[in-house]
Amino acid sequence: MEDARAEHDVLAIAKTIAANEFPVERASVIGVDRESGRLLRLSPFPWKGNDTDPPLLRWSWIHARTAKDERDVRPETVNVDGEVIATAYVDAKDAWRLRWPFVRPHVRPSLESLQALARDRSATVGFIRPAADGDVLHLPLRLRFRCVSEDCVEAHELPVLDWELHEMARLSR
């Protein structure tokens, strides 16, 4: 169980939107905790503005104090408490040799398997390999796909909550 307050070294994997109660959307970062190896949703992430703050690169190690978010029942969600400090960067060289060990433990066979974990309140974040015939739909940005796994029983259409992809799609309209 998450302590009320804790310090974490987190590998920032995605800038995303933490939307536990629509229509409220909060900027967040999904990352891997160095000590436990589990995924964390750092939310709300303290971005003051696109032009004033230095950007946080995905695949940066960051250090942050956190507190459990009592309003968000998802097990990975913690509130950022104070300053976030970028401490290092994990390069993509050698075909993701350095990055893949952080992703591999969180790859789920299908969206159905991740949804089952969410119903059990064990996990609400993970990675899924879509089959090759996926499609990206524009604004609101959505991804239509089938999972590679045979567990997948139907095509899925999900909102894309990656902040950087949303900004790219919005600016390219």
C-alpha positions as CSV (number, residue, x, y, z in Angstrom):
1,M,0.0,0.0,0.0
2,E,1.2,3.5,-0.8
3,D,2.5,5.5,2.1
4,A,0.7,8.8,2.8
5,R,3.8,10.7,1.7
6,A,6.8,9.2,-0.2
7,E,9.7,10.1,-2.4
8,H,10.0,8.4,-5.8
9,D,12.6,8.2,-8.6
10,V,10.4,7.7,-11.6
11,L,11.2,7.0,-15.3
12,A,8.7,9.3,-17.1
13,I,7.3,7.2,-20.0
14,A,4.3,9.3,-21.1
15,K,2.8,12.7,-20.7
16,T,-0.9,12.1,-20.5
17,I,-4.2,13.3,-19.2
18,A,-5.5,11.9,-15.9
19,A,-9.2,11.9,-16.3
20,N,-10.8,10.1,-13.4
21,E,-13.9,12.3,-13.4
22,F,-14.9,13.6,-16.9
23,P,-14.9,16.4,-18.0
24,V,-12.1,17.3,-15.6
25,E,-8.7,16.6,-17.2
26,R,-5.4,17.0,-15.3
27,A,-2.0,16.9,-16.8
28,S,-0.1,13.9,-15.6
29,V,2.9,11.7,-16.3
30,I,2.9,7.9,-16.4
31,G,6.2,6.4,-15.2
32,V,8.0,3.4,-13.7
33,D,9.0,3.7,-10.0
34,R,12.7,2.8,-9.7
35,E,12.4,1.0,-6.4
36,S,9.3,-1.1,-6.9
37,G,9.2,-1.3,-10.7
38,R,5.5,-0.5,-10.6
39,L,3.7,2.0,-12.8
40,L,2.8,5.4,-11.3
41,R,0.4,8.1,-12.5
42,L,1.8,11.4,-11.2
43,S,-1.1,13.8,-11.2
44,P,-1.6,16.7,-11.4
45,F,1.8,17.2,-12.9
46,P,3.1,20.7,-12.2
47,W,3.4,22.3,-15.6
48,K,2.9,26.0,-15.3
49,G,2.9,26.7,-19.1
50,N,4.3,25.4,-22.3
51,D,6.5,28.5,-23.0
52,T,7.8,29.1,-19.5
53,D,8.8,25.7,-18.1
54,P,11.6,23.6,-19.5
55,P,10.0,20.6,-21.1
56,L,10.2,17.2,-19.4
57,L,11.5,14.7,-21.8
58,R,9.9,11.3,-21.9
59,W,12.4,8.7,-20.7
60,S,13.8,11.1,-18.2
61,W,14.4,10.0,-14.6
62,I,12.7,12.4,-12.3
63,H,12.7,12.7,-8.5
64,A,9.4,13.8,-6.9
65,R,7.7,13.8,-3.5
66,T,4.2,12.3,-3.7
67,A,1.1,11.9,-1.6
68,K,-1.7,9.4,-2.1
69,D,-4.7,10.8,-4.0
70,E,-7.6,10.0,-1.8
71,R,-10.1,11.1,-4.5
72,D,-8.7,8.8,-7.2
73,V,-9.3,5.1,-6.5
74,R,-6.9,3.9,-9.3
75,P,-4.0,2.2,-7.6
76,E,-1.3,3.9,-9.6
77,T,-2.3,7.5,-9.0
78,V,-0.3,9.7,-6.6
79,N,-0.3,13.5,-6.3
80,V,2.9,15.4,-6.9
81,D,3.9,17.3,-3.8
82,G,6.4,20.1,-4.5
83,E,9.2,20.4,-7.1
84,V,10.0,17.7,-9.7
85,I,13.7,17.4,-10.6
86,A,14.9,15.7,-13.8
87,T,18.0,13.7,-12.9
88,A,19.0,11.5,-15.9
89,Y,17.8,10.3,-19.3
90,V,17.5,6.8,-20.7
91,D,18.6,6.6,-24.4
92,A,16.8,4.7,-27.1
93,K,20.0,3.2,-28.6
94,D,20.5,-0.4,-29.4
95,A,16.8,-1.0,-30.3
96,W,15.5,0.1,-26.9
97,R,17.9,-2.2,-25.0
98,L,17.9,0.2,-22.1
99,R,14.2,1.1,-22.2
100,W,12.5,-2.3,-22.9
101,P,13.2,-3.7,-19.3
102,F,11.0,-0.9,-17.9
103,V,8.1,-1.6,-20.3
104,R,8.1,-5.4,-20.7
105,P,6.7,-6.2,-17.2
106,H,3.7,-4.0,-17.9
107,V,2.7,-5.4,-21.3
108,R,-0.8,-6.9,-21.2
109,P,-2.0,-9.5,-23.7
110,S,-5.2,-7.6,-24.5
111,L,-7.4,-4.7,-23.5
112,E,-9.8,-7.2,-22.0
113,S,-7.0,-8.4,-19.6
114,L,-6.3,-4.8,-18.5
115,Q,-10.0,-4.1,-18.0
116,A,-10.2,-7.2,-15.8
117,L,-7.3,-5.9,-13.7
118,A,-9.1,-2.5,-13.4
119,R,-12.3,-4.2,-12.3
120,D,-10.2,-5.9,-9.5
121,R,-8.6,-2.5,-8.7
122,S,-5.1,-4.0,-9.3
123,A,-4.1,-2.0,-12.3
124,T,-5.5,0.6,-14.7
125,V,-2.3,1.4,-16.6
126,G,-0.4,-0.9,-19.0
127,F,0.8,-1.5,-22.5
128,I,-1.1,-3.4,-25.2
129,R,0.3,-4.5,-28.6
130,P,-2.3,-3.5,-31.2
131,A,-2.5,-5.7,-34.3
132,A,-1.1,-4.1,-37.5
133,D,-4.5,-2.9,-38.8
134,G,-5.0,-0.2,-36.2
135,D,-6.3,3.3,-37.2
136,V,-5.9,6.7,-35.7
137,L,-9.0,9.0,-35.8
138,H,-8.6,12.7,-35.5
139,L,-10.0,15.2,-32.9
140,P,-11.0,14.1,-30.6
141,L,-8.0,11.9,-31.1
142,R,-9.0,8.2,-30.9
143,L,-7.2,4.9,-31.7
144,R,-9.2,2.0,-33.2
145,F,-7.5,-1.4,-33.0
146,R,-7.7,-5.1,-32.2
147,C,-5.2,-6.6,-29.8
148,V,-2.6,-9.1,-31.0
149,S,-3.7,-11.6,-28.3
150,E,-6.3,-14.3,-29.0
151,D,-8.0,-13.1,-25.8
152,C,-9.2,-10.1,-27.8
153,V,-12.9,-10.6,-28.7
154,E,-13.7,-7.3,-30.5
155,A,-12.2,-4.2,-32.0
156,H,-11.6,-1.3,-29.6
157,E,-11.9,2.4,-29.9
158,L,-10.2,4.4,-27.1
159,P,-9.4,8.1,-26.6
160,V,-5.8,8.9,-26.9
161,L,-4.8,10.6,-23.7
162,D,-1.1,11.3,-24.6
163,W,-0.7,15.0,-24.1
164,E,2.0,15.4,-26.8
165,L,0.0,13.6,-29.5
166,H,-3.1,15.8,-28.6
167,E,-1.0,18.9,-29.0
168,M,0.5,17.7,-32.3
169,A,-3.0,16.9,-33.7
170,R,-4.5,20.2,-32.5
171,L,-1.7,22.3,-34.0
172,S,-1.8,20.4,-37.3
173,R,-5.5,21.0,-37.9
